[in-house]
Amino acid sequence: MQRTKNAVNVDEVRLAARRYLPGFLYDFIEGGVDGEEGLVRNEAAFARHSLLPRYLVDVSRRSTATELFGRRHAMPFGISPTGPAALFRPDADLLIARAAAAANVPFILSGASGTTLEDIHAVAPDHSWFQLYTARDRHISHDQIRRAADTGMDVLVVTVDTPVTPKRERHLRNRISVPFRLTPGIALRMTREVLTHPAWFARFFASGGMPPMANWTPYMPAGASAAQSAAFFFDQAFVPGDAGTPDWRDLETYRRLWKGKLVVKGFLHPDDAVRAADMGCDGLIVSNHGGKALDRAPASLDALPAIRQAVGNRMTLMLDSGVRRGSDVVIALCLGADFVFAGRPTLYGVAADGQAGAKKVLRIIAEEIDLVMAMIGCNTVAELNAACLAGSTTP
């Protein structure tokens, strides 16, 4: 059954995922933190901007191809890390990685994934990046960096915006623990909903149930369960320990250990971006974690112009959070981004329809970027700038 076959936009793919998934899992994808104002703010930031059409321009030879860190990608769009994606579809990370490789776009493997970084790199060697969460035991983080280097990965992404586990109210209402555990009590409370989603139910248990945090199990005793690996991950990555929360000294260490391109994900303050550039970081993903970190943080798009002004061309600037259409990608590029990422769109796709669903989303976004560029008279991504925006709408 192809749930996304006739979808014409990302929102229709989202609805297909919503129908397929039990509500508590859909909330896992869709939810934010606190009152979820950040989710609204992210999408509203894009809606405030208009693109200015330019006609009678020959756009017959336009191209969305974009170079990023020495690789030429099909479009200025890639896939953000999406946490425990295998909860929604077995082997989801592998399926998304294959879709990314087929579409020639980068995919950032989450540090909380159910698939090892070695396995992801094997199926997408030219398109896989690794997201690093700083562990309480720093030796774990340093070893994960070594493993990523040993595979031949080019880019390491250090996420800095989750020093603690934020208050995710949908989880609290659903009585879902973080890390996720499908306990007998939860199963009883959700029996009706799970049984109305038999396809997900069948796949989940046929695949062995809850997937492990694959990149953390090597640091646990042999035979540890998936639930234990999840608990270990959250204890290491989100709860301040004796060594303290991650700080600039950790980033300095990562810069020293990692010889490839080092990207920081999560800064929203221009001063932090400048300090990262001074330290030798190669790129920054301006991000508020898709509205899943600090609810009252500014929208990534609103933070982007000031960061671009502060760092100039000293580092590659990327953006995620709130991106749902190709026009969103174009707007971000016009406001100073060099590249754009999003996580939820392909997660909707892989949940609803596996690899075919992820491919469908990437085709939709690619087609939308191409059409928007044609409508505003731009043949190349390099031509996208503030002059393509209607009026002075920058906050």
C-alpha positions in Angstrom: 0.0 0.0 0.0 1.5 3.3 -1.1 0.1 5.9 1.2 2.0 8.8 -0.3 1.7 8.0 -4.0 -0.8 10.7 -4.7 0.5 13.3 -2.3 1.1 16.7 -3.9 2.8 18.4 -1.0 4.5 17.7 2.3 1.4 18.4 4.3 -0.4 15.6 2.6 2.5 13.2 3.4 2.2 14.4 7.0 -1.5 13.5 7.0 -0.6 10.0 5.6 1.8 9.5 8.5 -0.8 10.7 11.0 -3.2 8.1 9.7 -0.6 5.3 9.8 0.9 6.0 13.2 -0.7 5.6 16.7 -1.4 9.1 18.1 1.2 8.9 20.8 3.9 8.2 18.2 2.6 10.9 15.8 2.9 13.3 18.8 6.5 12.1 19.2 7.2 13.6 15.7 4.9 16.5 15.7 5.2 17.8 19.2 7.3 20.6 20.6 7.9 21.7 24.2 5.9 23.6 26.7 3.0 25.4 25.0 4.5 24.7 21.5 4.7 28.4 20.6 8.0 27.7 19.0 6.4 25.4 16.4 4.0 28.1 15.4 6.8 30.8 15.4 9.0 28.7 13.1 6.4 28.4 10.4 5.0 31.9 10.9 8.5 33.3 10.2 8.5 32.0 6.7 4.9 33.2 6.1 5.9 36.8 6.8 8.1 36.8 3.7 7.0 37.1 0.1 9.0 36.4 -3.0 9.1 38.9 -5.8 8.3 37.5 -9.2 10.4 38.5 -12.2 9.1 37.6 -15.6 10.4 37.6 -19.2 13.6 36.0 -18.0 15.0 33.0 -19.8 14.9 30.3 -17.1 15.0 27.3 -19.5 18.5 26.3 -18.2 18.0 26.7 -14.5 19.7 24.4 -12.0 19.2 23.8 -8.3 22.6 22.1 -8.0 24.5 23.4 -4.9 28.1 22.8 -3.7 28.5 22.2 0.0 31.8 21.3 1.7 33.3 20.2 -1.6 30.4 18.0 -2.7 27.9 18.9 -5.4 24.4 18.2 -4.4 21.2 18.1 -6.5 19.6 20.9 -4.5 20.3 23.2 -1.5 18.3 20.9 0.8 19.3 18.1 3.1 17.8 16.0 5.9 18.2 16.9 9.5 18.7 14.3 12.3 15.4 12.9 13.4 16.0 11.0 16.6 14.7 7.5 17.1 13.2 7.2 13.6 13.1 3.4 13.8 10.2 3.8 16.2 8.0 4.9 13.3 9.3 2.4 10.7 11.9 -0.4 11.2 15.3 0.6 9.7 14.0 4.1 9.0 17.5 5.6 9.2 18.7 3.2 6.5 15.7 3.9 4.3 16.2 7.7 4.6 19.9 7.4 3.9 19.2 5.4 0.8 16.6 8.0 -0.3 19.1 10.8 0.3 21.8 9.1 -1.7 19.4 8.5 -4.6 18.3 12.1 -4.5 21.9 13.3 -4.1 21.4 15.3 -0.9 23.1 15.0 2.6 21.6 13.1 5.5 22.6 13.8 9.1 22.3 10.6 11.1 20.9 11.3 14.6 23.0 10.5 17.6 19.9 8.8 18.9 19.4 6.6 15.8 18.6 2.9 15.8 21.3 2.2 13.1 25.0 2.5 13.6 26.9 5.2 11.8 29.0 2.5 10.2 25.9 0.9 8.6 24.6 4.3 7.4 27.9 5.2 5.8 28.0 1.9 4.1 24.8 2.6 2.2 25.3 6.4 1.7 29.1 7.0 1.8 29.0 10.3 -0.1 25.9 11.7 1.7 26.0 10.7 5.4 27.0 13.0 8.2 27.0 12.2 11.9 25.3 14.2 14.7 27.2 14.1 18.0 25.6 14.5 21.4 28.2 15.2 24.1 28.1 12.3 26.6 28.5 12.7 30.3 31.4 10.3 29.9 33.5 12.3 27.4 35.4 9.1 26.4 32.2 8.0 24.6 32.0 11.2 22.6 35.6 11.0 21.7 35.2 7.4 20.5 32.2 8.2 18.4 34.3 10.8 16.7 37.0 8.2 16.1 34.4 5.8 14.7 33.0 8.5 12.3 36.5 9.3 11.1 37.3 5.6 10.6 34.2 5.2 8.3 35.4 8.1 6.1 32.6 10.5 6.9 33.4 14.1 5.9 31.2 16.1 8.3 30.6 15.9 12.0 27.6 17.9 13.4 27.8 18.8 17.1 24.4 19.6 18.6 24.6 22.0 21.4 21.0 23.1 22.2 19.8 20.2 24.5 21.9 20.3 27.7 18.9 18.9 29.5 15.7 17.1 28.6 13.1 19.8 27.9 9.5 19.6 29.0 7.6 17.8 26.3 4.0 18.1 27.3 2.6 15.7 24.7 4.7 13.0 26.3 3.4 13.8 29.7 -0.2 13.8 28.5 0.3 10.5 26.7 2.2 9.1 29.8 5.1 8.3 27.5 8.4 8.2 29.3 11.5 9.6 27.8 13.3 7.4 26.8 10.3 5.7 25.2 9.3 2.4 26.9 6.3 0.4 25.7 5.5 -0.9 29.2 2.5 -3.1 30.0 0.8 -0.2 31.7 1.2 2.1 28.6 0.1 -0.7 26.3 -3.1 -1.2 28.3 -3.9 2.6 28.1 -3.2 2.6 24.4 -4.7 -0.7 23.3 -7.6 0.9 21.5 -5.4 3.3 19.5 -2.7 0.7 18.7 -5.3 -1.8 17.5 -6.8 0.8 15.2 -3.4 1.1 13.5 -2.7 -2.6 12.8 0.0 -2.0 10.1 2.2 -0.1 12.5 1.5 -2.6 15.3 2.5 -5.6 13.1 5.7 -4.0 11.8 6.8 -2.8 15.2 6.6 -6.2 16.9 7.7 -8.2 13.8 10.9 -6.2 13.8 11.5 -7.1 17.5 9.9 -4.1 19.1 11.7 -1.1 20.4 15.0 -0.5 18.5 18.2 0.1 20.5 20.2 3.3 20.5 22.7 1.6 18.2 25.5 4.1 18.5 25.5 3.8 22.3 25.2 0.1 22.8 29.0 -0.5 22.3 29.6 1.3 25.6 27.1 -0.8 27.6 27.4 -4.3 29.0 26.8 -7.1 26.5 23.2 -8.2 26.3 21.7 -4.8 27.3 18.1 -4.4 26.2 16.9 -1.7 23.8 15.1 0.1 26.8 18.4 0.0 28.7 20.3 1.5 25.8 17.7 4.3 25.5 17.9 5.0 29.3 21.7 5.0 29.0 21.6 7.5 26.1 19.3 9.9 27.9 21.4 9.7 31.1 24.6 10.4 29.1 23.4 13.0 26.7 20.7 15.0 28.5 21.3 14.9 32.3 24.2 17.0 33.6 26.7 14.8 35.4 29.8 15.2 37.4 31.7 16.5 34.3 29.0 19.2 33.8 27.1 20.2 30.7 28.9 20.6 27.4 30.9 23.8 27.2 33.3 25.6 24.8 36.2 23.4 26.0 34.4 20.4 24.6 33.9 22.1 21.3 37.7 22.9 21.2 38.4 19.3 21.9 36.1 18.2 19.1 37.8 20.6 16.7 41.2 19.1 17.6 40.0 15.5 17.3 38.0 15.9 14.1 40.0 16.5 10.9 37.0 16.9 8.6 34.4 19.6 8.4 33.0 20.5 11.9 29.5 21.9 12.0 27.7 23.3 15.1 23.9 22.9 15.3 21.8 25.0 17.5 23.3 28.4 18.0 20.9 31.3 17.6 23.0 34.1 19.1 25.4 36.0 16.8 28.2 36.1 19.5 28.1 32.3 19.8 28.4 32.0 16.0 31.4 34.4 16.0 33.1 32.4 18.7 32.6 29.2 16.8 34.1 30.7 13.7 37.1 32.0 15.7 37.6 28.4 17.0 37.8 27.1 13.4 34.4 25.5 13.0 33.5 25.2 9.4 29.8 25.6 9.5 26.7 26.4 11.6 23.2 25.1 11.4 21.0 27.9 12.7 18.4 25.9 14.5 16.0 25.9 17.5 15.8 22.1 17.3 12.5 22.2 15.3 10.8 23.8 18.3 11.8 20.9 20.6 14.3 22.7 22.8 13.4 26.1 24.2 9.9 27.1 23.4 10.5 30.8 23.7 13.6 30.8 21.5 13.4 32.8 18.3 12.5 31.2 15.0 15.6 30.0 13.2 14.7 32.2 10.2 14.5 35.3 12.4 17.9 34.6 13.9 19.6 34.0 10.6 20.2 37.5 9.2 22.0 38.8 12.3 24.2 35.7 12.4 25.0 36.1 8.7 26.0 39.8 9.4 28.1 38.8 12.3 30.1 36.0 10.7 30.1 37.2 7.1 31.6 34.5 4.9 33.8 33.0 7.5 31.7 29.9 7.8 29.1 28.1 5.9 25.6 29.0 7.3 22.8 26.5 7.2 19.3 26.5 8.6 16.6 24.2 9.9 13.3 24.4 11.8 10.0 25.2 10.2 10.8 24.2 6.6 7.9 22.6 4.9 8.0 23.7 1.3 10.5 24.5 -1.4 9.5 28.1 -1.1 10.7 28.0 2.5 14.1 26.8 1.3 14.3 29.6 -1.2 13.3 32.3 1.4 16.0 31.0 3.8 18.6 31.2 1.0 17.5 34.7 0.2 18.0 35.7 3.8 21.6 34.5 3.9 21.6 30.7 4.3 24.0 28.7 2.1 22.0 25.5 2.6 18.8 24.4 4.3 17.9 21.2 6.3 14.6 19.8 7.6 13.8 16.6 9.5 10.1 16.2 9.9 9.2 16.1 6.1 11.2 12.9 5.3 10.3 11.5 8.7 6.6 11.8 7.7 7.5 10.1 4.4 9.4 7.2 5.8 6.8 6.6 8.5 3.9 6.5 6.0 5.6 4.7 3.1 9.1 3.6 3.9 11.9 4.6 1.5 9.3 5.4 -1.2 7.8 8.0 1.1 11.1 9.6 1.8 11.9 9.7 -1.9 8.5 11.2 -2.6 9.1 14.1 -0.1 12.5 14.8 -1.6 11.0 14.9 -5.1 8.2 17.3 -4.0 10.7 19.7 -2.4 13.1 19.6 -5.4 10.2 20.3 -7.8 9.0 23.2 -5.6 12.4 24.8 -5.4 12.8 24.5 -9.1 9.4 26.0 -9.9 9.9 28.9 -7.4 13.2 29.8 -8.9 11.6 29.9 -12.4 8.9 32.2 -11.1 11.3 34.7 -9.6 13.6 34.6 -12.6 16.6 32.8 -11.1 18.6 30.2 -13.0 21.0 29.3 -10.2 21.0 29.1 -6.5 23.8 31.7 -6.3 21.3 34.3 -7.7 19.0 34.0 -4.6 19.4 37.0 -2.4 17.5 39.7 -0.5 16.5 41.4 -3.8 14.3 38.4 -4.5 12.1 39.2 -1.5 9.2 41.6 -1.7 9.6 44.7 0.5 11.5 45.0 3.7 10.0 42.1 5.8 13.1 41.2 7.8 12.2 41.5 11.5 
